[in-house]
Amino acid sequence: MKTAAGRRQHSDDATRLAAGSRAGPARPRSADAMGVSSKALAALLLLLGLVWFGTLGTRALIHPDEGRYASLALEMARSGDWVTPRLNGLPYFEKPALQYWIGALAFLGFGVSEFSARLWPGLAGFLTVMLVGFTARRLWGRETGIRALAVAASMTWIELNSHFLTLDAGLTLFLTLALCAVLLANAGPPQARRRWIWLAWAAMGGAVLSKGLVGIVIPGAVLVLVSLWRRDAALWRGMHWLSGAMIFLAITAPWFVLVSLRNPGFSEFFFIHEHFARYLSDVHNREGAWWYYLPLLLIGMLPWTSALPWLFRPGGGGSAPIAPRHLLLVWCAFILLFFSASSSKLPSYILPMFPALSLGVAMAMRDASAEALRRHLLLPAVLWGLAALASTQSARFASITAPPEVLAPLASGLRSGAALVLAGCAFAWWCLGRRRVTAAVLGLAVTHALAVVLLLQAHNGYGQLKSAATLAAALPPSITPDTPVFAVRDYDQTLPFYLRRNVVLVDYEDEFALGQRREPDKWIPTLDEFVARWQAAPRAAAYMGAATWVELHRRGLPMRIVFHDPRRVVVVKP
């Protein structure tokens, strides 16, 4: 069996920089061909960190997910109740509390802002990228580690989901940690295996506290499927079940026990309604076709989409009992099929497969010729070129809810991003002609990551149509801290965050139904009751849709408009 040092020597340089013998006579190795210097790598990591974190707070939070999770964390920070999550002041049990805790700490430590709200997904995504690079380096050598890090950092779905406030970036960090710990345990010396497996159990605990049972379903199912496929129980025998389960329960059990004791009925709602009913039925109205995730997979892998078939090439096993390629393949396939079979679909659900895809691409890249890597550049260049061409016709996509003045910055950002990616492809083409594979990968990765950042910034104008940032700014001159604010038959999840206060729901339930049953005095069930409350109040403000405003106007309710757009109206009592 190879030693750890021997395995590290088996880097991309040992493969003659992607099978140079097949591409023609070998060239003398230059310093650039040998790899990237430590100083250059440190500079690139610093640039990545500055761009990654520097753009977290430059865009308004958008409805629904970003507003929901920001409001949950803000309510926890204000109330000091770290056990029972509350959304807009009402008990909310759809997800575990880990992300709310971290978000609340960010607000307490850095102030209430978009940056603080997005800090955890941003940090989780950044750590996921670092973890991918670290794992690839331990398994396949320094150059492959650098390439894996670059692939993960520039993969569209990882970067995008790290810059929006959802639960999936945190879940992906812990699931990736569990996967990488098993990979390293599987390939490492026996004396280090227990520590890696214990880390995997702890990571599964973090995943469960991030988003529920899926945090253990995915690793558990992959373990079963790999063992059945390979007809090898080696992974099972080395899982340290007793001590591992104790670590897992020590992390997960305290909160679940406390929240159940304080909130009777929590367990039934959380485990039955939010897991089994969500997965097996369309109770949340998030249906999608069986192929729903296939376009997202292909787009999300950019600029490395054409490398997807490489994952099915044999190799990458080394001396490990179970080949890393097999673990990665089963991991990705199960996540894709598991969420495709679900009756509840959202684009970010398949995010946990992309770090594994990054590892698989970097592993397979060791055996790809420079000519094959050059051919790979054609797909991202063509797709971005076509997107830039389509952006010149952005006016054709304009509508009442997406006016031309909002689409124009998006189109401009798309063209600028395309120019960056095409420049990166040209640079990578030039580097590959000189067998500088790592430099080529970094060149494409850097330009593509910057292109995605440009698109994110250009999206802010459109995002504000789905945010309460602008309308909340119109209210302060007309209200006092004691003025009630109502959300009538409509609700924007970002409203409590930007108002820095909760609102009174009127004739609106959705995901608040459980909390409204438990605390019925905190909402108004009917429009008639709202009318009476409005007329009795000395001062009041309300958020509503345009149709509701028309209905109330016809009823003669005294209202003065302080903000409106094609979808929303904000009024105060004159």
DASULLIN-V746191 format. One record per pair of residues at least 12 apart in sequence whose ideal C-beta (glycine too) atoms are under 6 Angstrom apart, sorted by the first residue. I is the first residue (numbers start at 1). J is the second residue. D is the distance in Angstrom with one decimal. If there is no record, write none. Layout:
i->I j->J d->D
i->I j->J d->D
//
This chain:
i->1 j->319 d->5.1
i->2 j->319 d->5.1
i->8 j->141 d->5.6
i->10 j->141 d->5.9
i->11 j->141 d->2.5
i->11 j->142 d->5.7
i->11 j->143 d->4.9
i->12 j->143 d->4.0
i->12 j->144 d->5.5
i->12 j->366 d->5.0
i->15 j->366 d->5.0
i->17 j->435 d->4.9
i->17 j->437 d->5.3
i->18 j->368 d->5.1
i->18 j->369 d->5.4
i->18 j->370 d->5.7
i->18 j->437 d->5.4
i->19 j->369 d->4.7
i->22 j->369 d->5.2
i->23 j->369 d->5.1
i->23 j->370 d->5.3
i->23 j->371 d->5.7
i->32 j->436 d->5.0
i->33 j->435 d->5.3
i->33 j->436 d->5.6
i->35 j->143 d->5.1
i->35 j->438 d->5.5
i->36 j->146 d->5.8
i->36 j->438 d->5.4
i->48 j->153 d->5.8
i->51 j->453 d->5.8
i->52 j->126 d->5.5
i->53 j->122 d->5.9
i->55 j->453 d->5.7
i->56 j->115 d->5.0
i->56 j->118 d->4.4
i->56 j->122 d->4.7
i->57 j->113 d->5.6
i->57 j->114 d->4.4
i->57 j->115 d->2.9
i->59 j->460 d->4.3
i->59 j->463 d->5.9
i->60 j->463 d->5.7
i->60 j->464 d->5.1
i->60 j->467 d->4.2
i->60 j->469 d->4.0
i->61 j->114 d->5.8
i->61 j->467 d->5.9
i->61 j->494 d->4.9
i->62 j->463 d->4.5
i->62 j->466 d->4.5
i->62 j->467 d->5.0
i->63 j->466 d->4.7
i->63 j->492 d->5.0
i->63 j->493 d->4.8
i->63 j->494 d->5.5
i->64 j->493 d->4.4
i->65 j->166 d->4.8
i->66 j->165 d->4.0
i->67 j->493 d->3.0
i->67 j->494 d->3.3
i->67 j->497 d->5.7
i->68 j->493 d->4.5
i->69 j->165 d->5.2
i->70 j->117 d->4.1
i->70 j->497 d->4.6
i->71 j->87 d->5.9
i->71 j->496 d->4.6
i->71 j->497 d->5.0
i->72 j->85 d->5.4
i->72 j->87 d->5.4
i->72 j->100 d->4.9
i->73 j->100 d->4.9
i->73 j->103 d->2.8
i->73 j->104 d->4.8
i->74 j->107 d->5.9
i->76 j->100 d->5.1
i->76 j->104 d->4.2
i->77 j->104 d->3.9
i->77 j->107 d->4.5
i->77 j->108 d->5.3
i->83 j->258 d->5.0
i->83 j->259 d->5.4
i->83 j->262 d->5.8
i->84 j->262 d->5.9
i->84 j->263 d->6.0
i->85 j->97 d->5.6
i->85 j->100 d->5.4
i->88 j->496 d->5.1
i->88 j->502 d->4.9
i->89 j->502 d->4.1
i->89 j->522 d->5.9
i->90 j->512 d->5.4
i->90 j->515 d->3.0
i->91 j->515 d->4.4
i->91 j->518 d->5.5
i->93 j->266 d->5.4
i->93 j->269 d->5.3
i->93 j->270 d->5.3
i->94 j->274 d->5.3
i->96 j->209 d->4.8
i->97 j->255 d->5.8
i->98 j->209 d->3.9
i->98 j->210 d->5.1
i->99 j->120 d->6.0
i->99 j->167 d->5.6
i->99 j->170 d->5.4
i->102 j->120 d->4.5
i->103 j->120 d->5.9
i->106 j->119 d->4.6
i->117 j->165 d->5.6
i->118 j->165 d->5.1
i->121 j->162 d->5.7
i->121 j->165 d->5.8
i->121 j->169 d->3.7
i->122 j->162 d->5.5
i->124 j->169 d->4.3
i->124 j->170 d->4.6
i->124 j->173 d->4.1
i->125 j->162 d->2.5
i->125 j->169 d->4.9
i->127 j->173 d->5.6
i->128 j->172 d->5.8
i->128 j->173 d->4.9
i->128 j->176 d->5.2
i->128 j->355 d->5.5
i->129 j->149 d->6.0
i->129 j->152 d->4.5
i->129 j->153 d->4.7
i->131 j->176 d->5.7
i->131 j->180 d->5.7
i->132 j->148 d->5.1
i->132 j->152 d->4.2
i->132 j->355 d->5.1
i->132 j->358 d->5.1
i->132 j->359 d->5.9
i->133 j->145 d->5.0
i->133 j->148 d->5.3
i->133 j->149 d->2.9
i->135 j->180 d->4.1
i->136 j->148 d->3.4
i->136 j->359 d->5.9
i->136 j->362 d->5.2
i->138 j->184 d->5.9
i->139 j->187 d->5.8
i->143 j->438 d->5.3
i->144 j->362 d->5.3
i->144 j->366 d->5.9
i->146 j->438 d->5.7
i->147 j->362 d->4.7
i->147 j->365 d->5.9
i->147 j->438 d->5.9
i->147 j->441 d->4.8
i->148 j->358 d->5.7
i->148 j->359 d->5.8
i->148 j->362 d->3.5
i->150 j->441 d->5.2
i->150 j->442 d->5.2
i->150 j->445 d->3.7
i->151 j->304 d->5.7
i->151 j->358 d->4.5
i->151 j->361 d->5.3
i->151 j->362 d->5.5
i->152 j->355 d->5.9
i->152 j->358 d->3.8
i->153 j->449 d->5.8
i->154 j->445 d->3.8
i->154 j->448 d->4.4
i->154 j->449 d->4.4
i->155 j->354 d->5.5
i->155 j->358 d->5.9
i->156 j->300 d->5.3
i->156 j->302 d->4.7
i->156 j->452 d->6.0
i->157 j->300 d->3.0
i->157 j->354 d->5.0
i->158 j->354 d->5.1
i->159 j->452 d->4.9
i->161 j->348 d->5.4
i->161 j->351 d->5.1
i->163 j->456 d->5.6
i->166 j->348 d->5.3
i->167 j->211 d->5.0
i->168 j->348 d->4.1
i->168 j->351 d->4.6
i->170 j->210 d->4.5
i->171 j->207 d->5.6
i->171 j->210 d->4.5
i->171 j->211 d->4.4
i->172 j->351 d->4.9
i->172 j->352 d->4.6
i->174 j->203 d->4.7
i->174 j->206 d->3.9
i->174 j->207 d->3.8
i->174 j->210 d->5.9
i->175 j->207 d->5.2
i->175 j->352 d->4.6
i->176 j->355 d->4.3
i->177 j->203 d->3.8
i->178 j->200 d->4.6
i->178 j->203 d->3.9
i->178 j->204 d->5.2
i->178 j->219 d->5.0
i->179 j->331 d->6.0
i->181 j->196 d->4.6
i->181 j->199 d->4.3
i->181 j->200 d->3.9
i->182 j->200 d->5.3
i->183 j->324 d->5.4
i->184 j->196 d->5.0
i->185 j->197 d->5.2
i->186 j->320 d->4.9
i->186 j->322 d->5.5
i->187 j->320 d->4.2
i->193 j->238 d->6.0
i->194 j->240 d->6.0
i->197 j->240 d->5.1
i->198 j->247 d->5.9
i->201 j->244 d->3.8
i->201 j->247 d->4.5
i->201 j->248 d->4.9
i->202 j->247 d->5.4
i->204 j->216 d->5.1
i->204 j->219 d->5.7
i->204 j->248 d->5.9
i->205 j->248 d->4.7
i->205 j->251 d->3.2
i->205 j->252 d->4.9
i->208 j->252 d->5.1
i->209 j->252 d->5.9
i->213 j->275 d->5.4
i->221 j->334 d->5.5
i->222 j->330 d->5.2
i->222 j->331 d->5.2
i->222 j->334 d->5.6
i->223 j->235 d->5.8
i->225 j->330 d->5.0
i->226 j->327 d->5.9
i->226 j->330 d->5.0
i->234 j->321 d->4.4
i->278 j->344 d->4.8
i->279 j->342 d->5.0
i->281 j->343 d->5.4
i->282 j->343 d->4.9
i->284 j->344 d->5.1
i->286 j->344 d->4.4
i->286 j->345 d->5.4
i->286 j->346 d->5.9
i->288 j->345 d->3.8
i->290 j->340 d->5.8
i->292 j->345 d->5.2
i->293 j->340 d->5.5
i->293 j->350 d->5.2
i->296 j->347 d->5.5
i->302 j->380 d->5.8
i->303 j->380 d->3.6
i->303 j->444 d->5.8
i->303 j->448 d->4.6
i->304 j->361 d->5.3
i->305 j->379 d->5.9
i->306 j->376 d->4.9
i->306 j->379 d->4.2
i->307 j->361 d->4.6
i->307 j->376 d->6.0
i->310 j->364 d->3.6
i->311 j->360 d->4.2
i->313 j->364 d->5.6
i->316 j->363 d->4.6
i->328 j->356 d->4.8
i->328 j->359 d->5.8
i->328 j->360 d->4.6
i->331 j->356 d->4.7
i->332 j->353 d->4.5
i->332 j->356 d->5.2
i->332 j->357 d->6.0
i->335 j->350 d->5.8
i->335 j->352 d->5.7
i->335 j->353 d->4.2
i->370 j->432 d->4.6
i->370 j->435 d->5.9
i->373 j->432 d->5.4
i->374 j->429 d->5.9
i->374 j->432 d->5.2
i->377 j->425 d->4.6
i->377 j->428 d->5.8
i->377 j->429 d->5.9
i->381 j->422 d->5.8
i->381 j->425 d->4.5
i->384 j->418 d->4.2
i->384 j->421 d->4.4
i->387 j->414 d->5.6
i->388 j->415 d->4.7
i->388 j->418 d->3.6
i->391 j->411 d->3.9
i->391 j->414 d->4.3
i->391 j->415 d->5.4
i->394 j->407 d->4.5
i->394 j->411 d->3.8
i->400 j->566 d->4.6
i->401 j->566 d->5.9
i->406 j->461 d->4.8
i->406 j->462 d->4.9
i->409 j->458 d->4.7
i->409 j->461 d->5.0
i->410 j->458 d->5.0
i->413 j->454 d->4.9
i->413 j->455 d->5.1
i->413 j->458 d->2.7
i->416 j->454 d->5.2
i->417 j->451 d->3.3
i->417 j->454 d->4.8
i->417 j->455 d->5.4
i->420 j->447 d->4.6
i->420 j->450 d->5.5
i->420 j->451 d->4.5
i->421 j->447 d->5.6
i->421 j->448 d->5.4
i->421 j->451 d->5.1
i->423 j->447 d->5.9
i->424 j->443 d->5.3
i->424 j->444 d->4.6
i->424 j->447 d->2.9
i->427 j->443 d->4.1
i->428 j->440 d->3.9
i->428 j->443 d->4.9
i->428 j->444 d->4.5
i->467 j->494 d->5.1
i->468 j->492 d->4.7
i->468 j->494 d->4.3
i->468 j->495 d->4.3
i->468 j->498 d->4.7
i->469 j->498 d->5.3
i->471 j->563 d->4.4
i->471 j->570 d->5.0
i->472 j->498 d->3.6
i->472 j->499 d->5.1
i->474 j->562 d->4.9
i->474 j->563 d->4.1
i->475 j->541 d->5.8
i->478 j->562 d->5.7
i->478 j->572 d->4.3
i->479 j->541 d->5.2
i->483 j->539 d->4.7
i->484 j->504 d->5.9
i->484 j->540 d->5.3
i->485 j->503 d->4.6
i->485 j->541 d->4.7
i->486 j->504 d->4.9
i->486 j->506 d->5.2
i->486 j->542 d->4.2
i->487 j->503 d->4.7
i->487 j->505 d->5.4
i->487 j->543 d->4.9
i->488 j->506 d->4.4
i->488 j->542 d->5.3
i->488 j->544 d->4.1
i->488 j->548 d->5.4
i->489 j->507 d->4.9
i->489 j->508 d->5.7
i->489 j->548 d->4.9
i->490 j->544 d->5.6
i->490 j->545 d->4.5
i->491 j->508 d->5.4
i->505 j->523 d->4.3
i->506 j->524 d->4.5
i->506 j->530 d->4.4
i->507 j->526 d->5.9
i->507 j->527 d->5.3
i->539 j->573 d->5.8
i->540 j->573 d->4.5
i->541 j->572 d->4.7
i->542 j->571 d->5.4
i->543 j->570 d->5.4
i->544 j->569 d->5.6
i->546 j->569 d->5.8
i->549 j->569 d->4.3
i->558 j->574 d->5.6
i->559 j->571 d->4.0
i->560 j->572 d->5.4
i->560 j->574 d->4.4
//
